[in-house]
Amino acid sequence: MRDVAIYVVAALFLGMGAYALATPAAVPAVFGVEVRSADGRSEVRAVYGGFGLAVAALLIVAAAGAGTAREGILVAVGFAVAGMAAGRVVSRAVEPSSGFYPIGFFFLSEVVMAALLLAAAWA
């Protein structure tokens, strides 16, 4: 069961990464941000696309049996995702959100993903 959770989180990162590489302007548009330049689209492809695909690959390696690296991968990615959620908490303390979607939705998703990965690491 814990490996299924890892594969699900990997699939989410894979989807995000592929989507960002294919349609970089669409990713920040979810948050009301407009990307107008080639450099801006390159940044989205790198951070959301390339990073998302790299995280997905690491999680697949961990789930497939990365030996002694498994726990380290899951802890590192779990804390990285928890850090994303923490950033949303700080942002919410400084500025109000526009509602549950998109910020609340992604916050909840990040908390669940971090919990799943850390539970799998320490199971």
C-alpha positions in Angstrom: 0.0 0.0 0.0 2.8 2.5 0.9 4.3 1.9 -2.6 1.0 2.6 -4.2 0.9 6.0 -2.5 4.5 6.7 -3.7 3.5 5.9 -7.3 0.4 8.1 -7.0 2.5 11.1 -5.8 5.0 10.3 -8.6 2.2 10.3 -11.1 1.0 13.7 -9.9 4.6 15.2 -10.3 4.9 13.5 -13.7 1.6 15.1 -14.8 2.6 18.5 -13.5 6.0 18.3 -15.1 4.7 17.1 -18.5 2.0 19.8 -18.5 4.4 22.5 -17.6 6.8 21.5 -20.4 4.0 21.4 -22.9 2.0 24.5 -21.9 4.2 26.7 -19.6 1.9 29.7 -19.7 -1.1 27.6 -18.4 0.6 26.6 -15.1 0.9 30.1 -13.5 -2.4 31.2 -15.1 -4.1 28.9 -12.6 -2.9 31.5 -10.0 -3.8 34.5 -12.0 -0.2 35.0 -13.2 0.5 35.9 -16.8 3.8 34.7 -18.4 4.6 37.0 -21.3 8.2 36.3 -22.3 10.2 33.3 -23.6 12.4 33.7 -20.5 9.3 33.4 -18.3 8.1 30.3 -20.1 11.6 28.8 -19.8 11.5 29.4 -16.0 8.2 27.6 -15.7 9.5 24.7 -17.9 12.5 24.4 -15.6 10.9 24.8 -12.2 7.6 23.1 -12.7 8.5 20.9 -15.7 12.0 19.7 -15.3 11.9 19.7 -11.5 8.5 17.9 -11.5 9.8 15.2 -13.8 13.0 14.7 -11.7 11.0 14.3 -8.6 8.7 11.8 -10.3 11.7 9.8 -11.4 13.2 9.8 -7.9 9.9 8.7 -6.4 9.6 5.9 -9.0 13.1 4.8 -8.2 12.2 4.8 -4.4 9.0 2.8 -4.9 10.7 0.3 -7.2 13.3 -0.4 -4.5 16.1 2.0 -4.2 17.8 0.1 -1.4 19.4 2.3 1.1 18.5 5.4 -0.9 14.8 4.8 -0.6 14.3 6.4 2.9 16.5 9.4 1.9 14.5 10.1 -1.3 11.2 9.9 0.5 12.2 12.1 3.4 13.8 14.7 1.1 10.8 14.9 -1.3 8.4 14.7 1.7 10.0 17.6 3.4 10.3 19.6 0.1 6.5 19.2 -0.4 5.8 20.1 3.2 7.9 23.2 2.6 5.7 24.1 -0.2 2.7 23.8 2.1 4.4 25.9 4.8 5.1 28.6 2.2 1.3 28.7 1.6 0.7 29.1 5.3 3.1 32.1 5.5 1.5 33.6 2.4 -2.0 33.2 3.9 -0.8 34.9 7.1 0.5 37.9 5.0 -2.3 38.1 2.4 -5.8 36.7 2.2 -6.5 34.0 -0.4 -9.2 34.2 -3.1 -10.9 31.1 -1.8 -10.3 27.4 -1.6 -9.2 27.0 -5.2 -6.4 27.1 -6.1 -4.4 27.9 -2.9 -6.4 25.9 -0.4 -6.6 22.9 -2.8 -2.9 22.8 -3.5 -2.1 23.3 0.2 -4.3 20.3 1.2 -2.8 18.3 -1.7 0.8 19.1 -0.5 0.0 18.2 3.1 -1.4 14.8 2.0 1.5 14.1 -0.3 4.0 15.0 2.3 2.3 12.8 4.9 2.1 9.9 2.5 5.8 10.1 1.6 7.0 10.5 5.1 4.8 7.7 6.3 6.2 5.5 3.6 9.7 6.5 4.5 9.3 5.6 8.2 7.0 2.6 7.9 
